[in-house]
Amino acid sequence: MKVLRTVVIVLAVVCAAGGGGYYWWLQRDDLPEGFARANGRIEAERIDVAVKFGGRIAEVLVDEGQMVAAGDVIARIDSTELEARIRAAEAATRQARQELAQAEALVAQREGELTLAKAELERAETLAARGHGTEEAVDQRRSQHITAIAALNTARAQIASAEAAIDASEASVAAQKANLADYTLIAPRNGRVQYRLAEPGEVLAAGGKVVSLLDLTDVYMDVYLPTADAGRLRYGAEARLILDAAPQYVVPASVEFVASEAQFTPKYVETESEREKLTFRVKLQISSEVLERYQDVVKTGVPGVAVVRVSPQAEWPEALAVKLP
Protein backbone atom coordinates (compact mmCIF):
# COMPACT_ATOMS: atom_id res chain seq x y z
CA MET A 1 0.00 0.00 0.00
CA LYS A 2 2.85 2.38 0.84
CA VAL A 3 4.48 1.65 -2.50
CA LEU A 4 1.16 2.28 -4.34
CA ARG A 5 0.65 5.54 -2.44
CA THR A 6 4.16 6.65 -3.36
CA VAL A 7 3.56 5.87 -7.06
CA VAL A 8 0.30 7.87 -7.06
CA ILE A 9 1.99 10.85 -5.43
CA VAL A 10 4.84 10.74 -7.94
CA LEU A 11 2.41 10.61 -10.87
CA ALA A 12 0.46 13.56 -9.47
CA VAL A 13 3.65 15.56 -9.09
CA VAL A 14 4.70 14.71 -12.65
CA CYS A 15 1.33 15.80 -14.05
CA ALA A 16 1.44 19.01 -12.06
CA ALA A 17 4.99 19.65 -13.21
CA GLY A 18 3.98 18.98 -16.80
CA GLY A 19 1.10 21.44 -16.57
CA GLY A 20 3.33 23.96 -14.85
CA GLY A 21 5.93 23.43 -17.55
CA TYR A 22 3.43 24.34 -20.23
CA TYR A 23 2.51 27.50 -18.38
CA TRP A 24 6.16 28.38 -17.82
CA TRP A 25 6.90 27.87 -21.50
CA LEU A 26 3.86 29.84 -22.65
CA GLN A 27 4.57 32.79 -20.40
CA ARG A 28 8.10 33.23 -21.70
CA ASP A 29 8.72 36.12 -24.04
CA ASP A 30 10.86 34.11 -26.40
CA LEU A 31 8.21 32.48 -28.57
CA PRO A 32 9.75 31.35 -31.86
CA GLU A 33 9.53 33.79 -34.74
CA GLY A 34 6.23 33.51 -36.61
CA PHE A 35 3.99 32.91 -33.57
CA ALA A 36 1.79 35.19 -31.48
CA ARG A 37 0.31 34.60 -28.03
CA ALA A 38 -2.89 35.95 -26.46
CA ASN A 39 -5.32 35.17 -23.66
CA GLY A 40 -8.98 34.34 -24.09
CA ARG A 41 -11.96 32.30 -22.95
CA ILE A 42 -13.73 29.34 -24.49
CA GLU A 43 -17.10 30.31 -25.93
CA ALA A 44 -19.84 28.54 -27.85
CA GLU A 45 -22.56 29.70 -30.19
CA ARG A 46 -25.65 30.42 -28.10
CA ILE A 47 -29.16 29.82 -29.39
CA ASP A 48 -32.18 31.31 -27.64
CA VAL A 49 -35.34 29.25 -28.16
CA ALA A 50 -38.26 31.68 -27.91
CA VAL A 51 -42.03 31.64 -28.46
CA LYS A 52 -43.33 33.00 -31.75
CA PHE A 53 -46.73 33.83 -30.26
CA GLY A 54 -47.60 34.99 -26.77
CA GLY A 55 -49.16 32.43 -24.47
CA ARG A 56 -48.99 30.37 -21.31
CA ILE A 57 -46.22 27.78 -20.94
CA ALA A 58 -47.83 24.33 -20.65
CA GLU A 59 -44.66 22.33 -20.02
CA VAL A 60 -40.89 22.54 -20.25
CA LEU A 61 -39.31 19.17 -21.02
CA VAL A 62 -35.58 19.90 -20.54
CA ASP A 63 -33.34 20.83 -17.61
CA GLU A 64 -30.20 22.90 -17.41
CA GLY A 65 -27.13 20.94 -18.44
CA GLN A 66 -29.14 18.41 -20.46
CA MET A 67 -27.98 17.48 -23.96
CA VAL A 68 -30.60 17.76 -26.68
CA ALA A 69 -30.61 16.71 -30.33
CA ALA A 70 -31.96 18.72 -33.24
CA GLY A 71 -35.73 18.14 -33.40
CA ASP A 72 -36.18 17.25 -29.72
CA VAL A 73 -39.24 18.84 -28.11
CA ILE A 74 -38.13 21.45 -25.59
CA ALA A 75 -41.40 23.00 -24.44
CA ARG A 76 -45.08 23.39 -25.33
CA ILE A 77 -47.34 26.42 -25.20
CA ASP A 78 -51.00 26.08 -24.20
CA SER A 79 -52.85 25.92 -27.54
CA THR A 80 -56.46 25.48 -26.36
CA GLU A 81 -57.63 28.80 -27.81
CA LEU A 82 -55.85 28.28 -31.13
CA GLU A 83 -57.27 24.76 -31.50
CA ALA A 84 -60.77 26.22 -30.98
CA ARG A 85 -60.12 28.74 -33.78
CA ILE A 86 -58.98 25.91 -36.04
CA ARG A 87 -62.19 24.00 -35.39
CA ALA A 88 -64.19 27.14 -36.18
CA ALA A 89 -62.31 27.61 -39.44
CA GLU A 90 -62.88 23.96 -40.37
CA ALA A 91 -66.60 24.40 -39.69
CA ALA A 92 -66.60 27.47 -41.92
CA THR A 93 -65.02 25.37 -44.66
CA ARG A 94 -67.74 22.74 -44.37
CA GLN A 95 -70.43 25.44 -44.48
CA ALA A 96 -68.88 27.01 -47.58
CA ARG A 97 -68.87 23.62 -49.30
CA GLN A 98 -72.58 23.20 -48.51
CA GLU A 99 -73.27 26.65 -49.93
CA LEU A 100 -71.35 25.65 -53.06
CA ALA A 101 -73.48 22.55 -53.46
CA GLN A 102 -76.64 24.65 -53.05
CA ALA A 103 -75.36 27.18 -55.58
CA GLU A 104 -74.61 24.43 -58.10
CA ALA A 105 -78.11 23.01 -57.64
CA LEU A 106 -79.57 26.48 -58.08
CA VAL A 107 -77.59 26.94 -61.32
CA ALA A 108 -79.08 23.71 -62.65
CA GLN A 109 -82.54 24.96 -61.73
CA ARG A 110 -81.95 28.35 -63.37
CA GLU A 111 -80.63 26.70 -66.52
CA GLY A 112 -83.85 24.67 -66.73
CA GLU A 113 -85.94 27.80 -66.26
CA LEU A 114 -83.94 29.60 -68.95
CA THR A 115 -84.47 26.71 -71.38
CA LEU A 116 -88.21 26.84 -70.75
CA ALA A 117 -88.35 30.64 -71.06
CA LYS A 118 -86.45 30.51 -74.35
CA ALA A 119 -88.78 27.86 -75.76
CA GLU A 120 -91.91 29.77 -74.73
CA LEU A 121 -90.51 32.96 -76.29
CA GLU A 122 -89.89 31.15 -79.57
CA ARG A 123 -93.43 29.72 -79.58
CA ALA A 124 -94.93 33.12 -78.81
CA GLU A 125 -92.94 34.70 -81.65
CA THR A 126 -94.03 31.92 -84.06
CA LEU A 127 -97.73 32.30 -83.12
CA ALA A 128 -97.52 36.05 -83.45
CA ALA A 129 -95.93 35.74 -86.88
CA ARG A 130 -98.81 33.49 -88.02
CA GLY A 131 -101.42 35.83 -86.60
CA HIS A 132 -102.44 33.51 -83.76
CA GLY A 133 -100.76 35.46 -80.94
CA THR A 134 -100.46 39.00 -79.67
CA GLU A 135 -97.43 41.23 -79.34
CA GLU A 136 -98.25 41.54 -75.65
CA ALA A 137 -97.75 37.80 -75.17
CA VAL A 138 -94.44 38.00 -77.01
CA ASP A 139 -93.31 40.86 -74.75
CA GLN A 140 -94.23 38.84 -71.67
CA ARG A 141 -92.28 35.79 -72.86
CA ARG A 142 -89.31 38.01 -73.78
CA SER A 143 -89.35 39.54 -70.28
CA GLN A 144 -89.46 36.08 -68.71
CA HIS A 145 -86.51 35.03 -70.86
CA ILE A 146 -84.44 38.04 -69.77
CA THR A 147 -85.34 37.38 -66.15
CA ALA A 148 -84.24 33.73 -66.49
CA ILE A 149 -80.88 34.81 -67.94
CA ALA A 150 -80.32 37.19 -65.02
CA ALA A 151 -81.29 34.53 -62.48
CA LEU A 152 -78.83 32.08 -64.06
CA ASN A 153 -76.00 34.64 -63.93
CA THR A 154 -76.79 35.34 -60.27
CA ALA A 155 -76.69 31.63 -59.45
CA ARG A 156 -73.33 31.28 -61.22
CA ALA A 157 -71.99 34.22 -59.21
CA GLN A 158 -73.05 32.42 -56.03
CA ILE A 159 -70.91 29.46 -57.12
CA ALA A 160 -67.89 31.75 -57.51
CA SER A 161 -68.62 33.29 -54.10
CA ALA A 162 -68.90 29.87 -52.44
CA GLU A 163 -65.65 28.71 -54.06
CA ALA A 164 -63.88 31.84 -52.80
CA ALA A 165 -65.28 31.24 -49.32
CA ILE A 166 -63.92 27.67 -49.41
CA ASP A 167 -60.48 28.91 -50.48
CA ALA A 168 -60.45 31.53 -47.72
CA SER A 169 -61.53 29.14 -44.98
CA GLU A 170 -59.08 26.44 -46.09
CA ALA A 171 -56.28 29.01 -46.11
CA SER A 172 -57.28 30.05 -42.60
CA VAL A 173 -57.17 26.44 -41.43
CA ALA A 174 -53.75 25.90 -43.03
CA ALA A 175 -52.34 29.10 -41.51
CA GLN A 176 -53.61 28.33 -38.04
CA LYS A 177 -52.37 24.76 -38.19
CA ALA A 178 -48.96 26.13 -39.19
CA ASN A 179 -49.16 28.43 -36.15
CA LEU A 180 -50.13 25.43 -34.02
CA ALA A 181 -46.84 23.76 -34.97
CA ASP A 182 -45.04 26.79 -33.53
CA TYR A 183 -46.70 26.17 -30.17
CA THR A 184 -44.34 23.21 -29.82
CA LEU A 185 -40.77 24.45 -29.36
CA ILE A 186 -38.09 22.16 -30.73
CA ALA A 187 -34.30 22.26 -30.60
CA PRO A 188 -32.98 23.78 -33.85
CA ARG A 189 -29.68 21.89 -33.52
CA ASN A 190 -27.70 19.66 -31.17
CA GLY A 191 -26.54 21.34 -27.99
CA ARG A 192 -26.56 21.61 -24.23
CA VAL A 193 -29.20 23.50 -22.25
CA GLN A 194 -27.43 26.43 -20.65
CA TYR A 195 -30.38 28.22 -19.04
CA ARG A 196 -34.01 27.32 -18.43
CA LEU A 197 -35.61 30.76 -18.56
CA ALA A 198 -39.32 29.99 -18.14
CA GLU A 199 -41.43 27.58 -16.12
CA PRO A 200 -44.86 25.99 -16.68
CA GLY A 201 -47.67 28.42 -15.95
CA GLU A 202 -45.75 31.54 -16.93
CA VAL A 203 -47.31 33.77 -19.58
CA LEU A 204 -44.83 35.03 -22.16
CA ALA A 205 -45.21 37.71 -24.78
CA ALA A 206 -44.26 36.98 -28.39
CA GLY A 207 -40.50 36.55 -28.53
CA GLY A 208 -40.22 35.52 -24.88
CA LYS A 209 -37.27 33.20 -24.28
CA VAL A 210 -37.84 29.74 -22.82
CA VAL A 211 -34.43 28.05 -23.07
CA SER A 212 -30.89 28.98 -24.06
CA LEU A 213 -28.82 26.31 -25.81
CA LEU A 214 -25.10 26.07 -26.44
CA ASP A 215 -24.11 24.56 -29.78
CA LEU A 216 -21.15 22.40 -28.75
CA THR A 217 -20.21 21.84 -32.38
CA ASP A 218 -19.43 25.57 -32.70
CA VAL A 219 -16.89 26.29 -29.96
CA TYR A 220 -14.23 28.95 -30.26
CA MET A 221 -11.95 31.37 -28.44
CA ASP A 222 -11.80 35.09 -29.17
CA VAL A 223 -8.35 36.63 -28.75
CA TYR A 224 -6.95 40.05 -29.50
CA LEU A 225 -3.72 40.48 -31.45
CA PRO A 226 -1.79 43.67 -32.19
CA THR A 227 -1.66 45.06 -35.69
CA ALA A 228 1.76 43.62 -36.44
CA ASP A 229 0.52 40.07 -35.82
CA ALA A 230 -3.05 40.39 -37.07
CA GLY A 231 -1.87 41.88 -40.33
CA ARG A 232 0.07 38.71 -41.18
CA LEU A 233 -2.70 36.27 -40.31
CA ARG A 234 -4.33 34.12 -42.93
CA TYR A 235 -7.80 32.65 -42.68
CA GLY A 236 -7.42 29.01 -41.71
CA ALA A 237 -4.07 29.61 -40.00
CA GLU A 238 -3.29 27.04 -37.29
CA ALA A 239 -3.53 27.81 -33.59
CA ARG A 240 -3.10 25.95 -30.31
CA LEU A 241 -5.19 26.43 -27.18
CA ILE A 242 -4.02 25.55 -23.65
CA LEU A 243 -6.77 25.87 -21.05
CA ASP A 244 -6.24 26.76 -17.41
CA ALA A 245 -8.37 23.81 -16.35
CA ALA A 246 -6.29 21.28 -18.32
CA PRO A 247 -2.82 22.72 -19.00
CA GLN A 248 -1.43 19.29 -19.85
CA TYR A 249 -3.40 19.22 -23.13
CA VAL A 250 -2.92 21.22 -26.34
CA VAL A 251 -6.10 21.72 -28.37
CA PRO A 252 -5.88 22.40 -32.12
CA ALA A 253 -7.80 25.34 -33.58
CA SER A 254 -7.77 27.54 -36.65
CA VAL A 255 -8.36 31.19 -37.53
CA GLU A 256 -11.93 31.61 -38.75
CA PHE A 257 -12.37 35.38 -38.50
CA VAL A 258 -10.24 38.51 -38.22
CA ALA A 259 -11.96 41.81 -37.45
CA SER A 260 -11.73 44.43 -40.19
CA GLU A 261 -11.36 47.26 -37.70
CA ALA A 262 -8.98 47.70 -34.78
CA GLN A 263 -10.25 48.26 -31.23
CA PHE A 264 -9.04 48.46 -27.66
CA THR A 265 -8.56 45.08 -26.02
CA PRO A 266 -11.31 44.32 -23.45
CA LYS A 267 -10.22 44.65 -19.83
CA TYR A 268 -10.77 41.02 -18.94
CA VAL A 269 -8.37 39.78 -21.60
CA GLU A 270 -5.12 41.69 -21.18
CA THR A 271 -3.27 43.98 -18.77
CA GLU A 272 -3.92 47.70 -18.54
CA SER A 273 -0.72 48.61 -20.42
CA GLU A 274 -1.62 46.32 -23.31
CA ARG A 275 -5.12 47.78 -23.51
CA GLU A 276 -3.57 51.02 -24.57
CA LYS A 277 -2.67 49.43 -27.89
CA LEU A 278 -5.12 48.92 -30.71
CA THR A 279 -5.74 45.28 -31.46
CA PHE A 280 -7.81 43.13 -33.80
CA ARG A 281 -10.28 40.51 -32.65
CA VAL A 282 -9.43 37.05 -33.95
CA LYS A 283 -11.79 34.09 -33.70
CA LEU A 284 -10.08 30.73 -33.22
CA GLN A 285 -12.42 27.88 -34.11
CA ILE A 286 -11.99 24.41 -32.62
CA SER A 287 -12.52 21.72 -35.26
CA SER A 288 -15.85 19.90 -35.31
CA GLU A 289 -14.06 16.51 -35.23
CA VAL A 290 -12.45 17.35 -31.88
CA LEU A 291 -15.69 18.73 -30.48
CA GLU A 292 -17.67 15.63 -31.44
CA ARG A 293 -15.21 13.47 -29.50
CA TYR A 294 -15.15 15.62 -26.38
CA GLN A 295 -18.51 17.38 -26.28
CA ASP A 296 -19.31 15.78 -22.93
CA VAL A 297 -16.49 17.75 -21.31
CA VAL A 298 -16.68 21.00 -23.31
CA LYS A 299 -17.50 23.97 -21.08
CA THR A 300 -17.73 27.63 -21.91
CA GLY A 301 -16.11 30.42 -19.97
CA VAL A 302 -12.91 28.47 -19.30
CA PRO A 303 -9.91 30.83 -19.68
CA GLY A 304 -6.71 29.87 -21.40
CA VAL A 305 -3.82 30.85 -23.64
CA ALA A 306 -3.80 30.76 -27.43
CA VAL A 307 -0.75 30.57 -29.65
CA VAL A 308 -1.36 31.49 -33.28
CA ARG A 309 0.96 30.79 -36.19
CA VAL A 310 1.14 34.09 -38.04
CA SER A 311 3.81 32.87 -40.47
CA PRO A 312 2.95 29.80 -42.59
CA GLN A 313 6.62 28.78 -42.73
CA ALA A 314 7.05 28.65 -38.94
CA GLU A 315 7.48 25.19 -37.41
CA TRP A 316 5.48 24.35 -34.31
CA PRO A 317 7.63 23.85 -31.19
CA GLU A 318 7.52 20.37 -29.71
CA ALA A 319 5.93 21.75 -26.54
CA LEU A 320 2.92 22.88 -28.62
CA ALA A 321 2.31 19.62 -30.44
CA VAL A 322 -1.37 18.64 -30.32
CA LYS A 323 -2.10 16.60 -27.24
CA LEU A 324 -5.61 15.43 -26.39
CA PRO A 325 -6.93 13.05 -23.73
C-alpha positions in Angstrom: 0.0 0.0 0.0 2.8 2.4 0.8 4.5 1.7 -2.5 1.2 2.3 -4.3 0.6 5.5 -2.4 4.2 6.6 -3.4 3.6 5.9 -7.1 0.3 7.9 -7.1 2.0 10.8 -5.4 4.8 10.7 -7.9 2.4 10.6 -10.9 0.5 13.6 -9.5 3.7 15.6 -9.1 4.7 14.7 -12.6 1.3 15.8 -14.1 1.4 19.0 -12.1 5.0 19.6 -13.2 4.0 19.0 -16.8 1.1 21.4 -16.6 3.3 24.0 -14.9 5.9 23.4 -17.6 3.4 24.3 -20.2 2.5 27.5 -18.4 6.2 28.4 -17.8 6.9 27.9 -21.5 3.9 29.8 -22.6 4.6 32.8 -20.4 8.1 33.2 -21.7 8.7 36.1 -24.0 10.9 34.1 -26.4 8.2 32.5 -28.6 9.7 31.3 -31.9 9.5 33.8 -34.7 6.2 33.5 -36.6 4.0 32.9 -33.6 1.8 35.2 -31.5 0.3 34.6 -28.0 -2.9 35.9 -26.5 -5.3 35.2 -23.7 -9.0 34.3 -24.1 -12.0 32.3 -23.0 -13.7 29.3 -24.5 -17.1 30.3 -25.9 -19.8 28.5 -27.9 -22.6 29.7 -30.2 -25.7 30.4 -28.1 -29.2 29.8 -29.4 -32.2 31.3 -27.6 -35.3 29.2 -28.2 -38.3 31.7 -27.9 -42.0 31.6 -28.5 -43.3 33.0 -31.7 -46.7 33.8 -30.3 -47.6 35.0 -26.8 -49.2 32.4 -24.5 -49.0 30.4 -21.3 -46.2 27.8 -20.9 -47.8 24.3 -20.6 -44.7 22.3 -20.0 -40.9 22.5 -20.2 -39.3 19.2 -21.0 -35.6 19.9 -20.5 -33.3 20.8 -17.6 -30.2 22.9 -17.4 -27.1 20.9 -18.4 -29.1 18.4 -20.5 -28.0 17.5 -24.0 -30.6 17.8 -26.7 -30.6 16.7 -30.3 -32.0 18.7 -33.2 -35.7 18.1 -33.4 -36.2 17.3 -29.7 -39.2 18.8 -28.1 -38.1 21.5 -25.6 -41.4 23.0 -24.4 -45.1 23.4 -25.3 -47.3 26.4 -25.2 -51.0 26.1 -24.2 -52.8 25.9 -27.5 -56.5 25.5 -26.4 -57.6 28.8 -27.8 -55.9 28.3 -31.1 -57.3 24.8 -31.5 -60.8 26.2 -31.0 -60.1 28.7 -33.8 -59.0 25.9 -36.0 -62.2 24.0 -35.4 -64.2 27.1 -36.2 -62.3 27.6 -39.4 -62.9 24.0 -40.4 -66.6 24.4 -39.7 -66.6 27.5 -41.9 -65.0 25.4 -44.7 -67.7 22.7 -44.4 -70.4 25.4 -44.5 -68.9 27.0 -47.6 -68.9 23.6 -49.3 -72.6 23.2 -48.5 -73.3 26.7 -49.9 -71.3 25.7 -53.1 -73.5 22.6 -53.5 -76.6 24.6 -53.0 -75.4 27.2 -55.6 -74.6 24.4 -58.1 -78.1 23.0 -57.6 -79.6 26.5 -58.1 -77.6 26.9 -61.3 -79.1 23.7 -62.7 -82.5 25.0 -61.7 -82.0 28.4 -63.4 -80.6 26.7 -66.5 -83.9 24.7 -66.7 -85.9 27.8 -66.3 -83.9 29.6 -68.9 -84.5 26.7 -71.4 -88.2 26.8 -70.8 -88.4 30.6 -71.1 -86.5 30.5 -74.3 -88.8 27.9 -75.8 -91.9 29.8 -74.7 -90.5 33.0 -76.3 -89.9 31.2 -79.6 -93.4 29.7 -79.6 -94.9 33.1 -78.8 -92.9 34.7 -81.6 -94.0 31.9 -84.1 -97.7 32.3 -83.1 -97.5 36.1 -83.4 -95.9 35.7 -86.9 -98.8 33.5 -88.0 -101.4 35.8 -86.6 -102.4 33.5 -83.8 -100.8 35.5 -80.9 -100.5 39.0 -79.7 -97.4 41.2 -79.3 -98.2 41.5 -75.6 -97.7 37.8 -75.2 -94.4 38.0 -77.0 -93.3 40.9 -74.8 -94.2 38.8 -71.7 -92.3 35.8 -72.9 -89.3 38.0 -73.8 -89.3 39.5 -70.3 -89.5 36.1 -68.7 -86.5 35.0 -70.9 -84.4 38.0 -69.8 -85.3 37.4 -66.1 -84.2 33.7 -66.5 -80.9 34.8 -67.9 -80.3 37.2 -65.0 -81.3 34.5 -62.5 -78.8 32.1 -64.1 -76.0 34.6 -63.9 -76.8 35.3 -60.3 -76.7 31.6 -59.4 -73.3 31.3 -61.2 -72.0 34.2 -59.2 -73.0 32.4 -56.0 -70.9 29.5 -57.1 -67.9 31.7 -57.5 -68.6 33.3 -54.1 -68.9 29.9 -52.4 -65.7 28.7 -54.1 -63.9 31.8 -52.8 -65.3 31.2 -49.3 -63.9 27.7 -49.4 -60.5 28.9 -50.5 -60.4 31.5 -47.7 -61.5 29.1 -45.0 -59.1 26.4 -46.1 -56.3 29.0 -46.1 -57.3 30.1 -42.6 -57.2 26.4 -41.4 -53.7 25.9 -43.0 -52.3 29.1 -41.5 -53.6 28.3 -38.0 -52.4 24.8 -38.2 -49.0 26.1 -39.2 -49.2 28.4 -36.1 -50.1 25.4 -34.0 -46.8 23.8 -35.0 -45.0 26.8 -33.5 -46.7 26.2 -30.2 -44.3 23.2 -29.8 -40.8 24.4 -29.4 -38.1 22.2 -30.7 -34.3 22.3 -30.6 -33.0 23.8 -33.9 -29.7 21.9 -33.5 -27.7 19.7 -31.2 -26.5 21.3 -28.0 -26.6 21.6 -24.2 -29.2 23.5 -22.3 -27.4 26.4 -20.6 -30.4 28.2 -19.0 -34.0 27.3 -18.4 -35.6 30.8 -18.6 -39.3 30.0 -18.1 -41.4 27.6 -16.1 -44.9 26.0 -16.7 -47.7 28.4 -15.9 -45.7 31.5 -16.9 -47.3 33.8 -19.6 -44.8 35.0 -22.2 -45.2 37.7 -24.8 -44.3 37.0 -28.4 -40.5 36.5 -28.5 -40.2 35.5 -24.9 -37.3 33.2 -24.3 -37.8 29.7 -22.8 -34.4 28.0 -23.1 -30.9 29.0 -24.1 -28.8 26.3 -25.8 -25.1 26.1 -26.4 -24.1 24.6 -29.8 -21.1 22.4 -28.8 -20.2 21.8 -32.4 -19.4 25.6 -32.7 -16.9 26.3 -30.0 -14.2 29.0 -30.3 -12.0 31.4 -28.4 -11.8 35.1 -29.2 -8.4 36.6 -28.7 -6.9 40.0 -29.5 -3.7 40.5 -31.5 -1.8 43.7 -32.2 -1.7 45.1 -35.7 1.8 43.6 -36.4 0.5 40.1 -35.8 -3.1 40.4 -37.1 -1.9 41.9 -40.3 0.1 38.7 -41.2 -2.7 36.3 -40.3 -4.3 34.1 -42.9 -7.8 32.6 -42.7 -7.4 29.0 -41.7 -4.1 29.6 -40.0 -3.3 27.0 -37.3 -3.5 27.8 -33.6 -3.1 26.0 -30.3 -5.2 26.4 -27.2 -4.0 25.6 -23.7 -6.8 25.9 -21.1 -6.2 26.8 -17.4 -8.4 23.8 -16.3 -6.3 21.3 -18.3 -2.8 22.7 -19.0 -1.4 19.3 -19.9 -3.4 19.2 -23.1 -2.9 21.2 -26.3 -6.1 21.7 -28.4 -5.9 22.4 -32.1 -7.8 25.3 -33.6 -7.8 27.5 -36.7 -8.4 31.2 -37.5 -11.9 31.6 -38.7 -12.4 35.4 -38.5 -10.2 38.5 -38.2 -12.0 41.8 -37.4 -11.7 44.4 -40.2 -11.4 47.3 -37.7 -9.0 47.7 -34.8 -10.2 48.3 -31.2 -9.0 48.5 -27.7 -8.6 45.1 -26.0 -11.3 44.3 -23.5 -10.2 44.7 -19.8 -10.8 41.0 -18.9 -8.4 39.8 -21.6 -5.1 41.7 -21.2 -3.3 44.0 -18.8 -3.9 47.7 -18.5 -0.7 48.6 -20.4 -1.6 46.3 -23.3 -5.1 47.8 -23.5 -3.6 51.0 -24.6 -2.7 49.4 -27.9 -5.1 48.9 -30.7 -5.7 45.3 -31.5 -7.8 43.1 -33.8 -10.3 40.5 -32.6 -9.4 37.1 -34.0 -11.8 34.1 -33.7 -10.1 30.7 -33.2 -12.4 27.9 -34.1 -12.0 24.4 -32.6 -12.5 21.7 -35.3 -15.8 19.9 -35.3 -14.1 16.5 -35.2 -12.5 17.3 -31.9 -15.7 18.7 -30.5 -17.7 15.6 -31.4 -15.2 13.5 -29.5 -15.2 15.6 -26.4 -18.5 17.4 -26.3 -19.3 15.8 -22.9 -16.5 17.8 -21.3 -16.7 21.0 -23.3 -17.5 24.0 -21.1 -17.7 27.6 -21.9 -16.1 30.4 -20.0 -12.9 28.5 -19.3 -9.9 30.8 -19.7 -6.7 29.9 -21.4 -3.8 30.8 -23.6 -3.8 30.8 -27.4 -0.7 30.6 -29.6 -1.4 31.5 -33.3 1.0 30.8 -36.2 1.1 34.1 -38.0 3.8 32.9 -40.5 2.9 29.8 -42.6 6.6 28.8 -42.7 7.1 28.7 -38.9 7.5 25.2 -37.4 5.5 24.4 -34.3 7.6 23.9 -31.2 7.5 20.4 -29.7 5.9 21.7 -26.5 2.9 22.9 -28.6 2.3 19.6 -30.4 -1.4 18.6 -30.3 -2.1 16.6 -27.2 -5.6 15.4 -26.4 -6.9 13.0 -23.7 
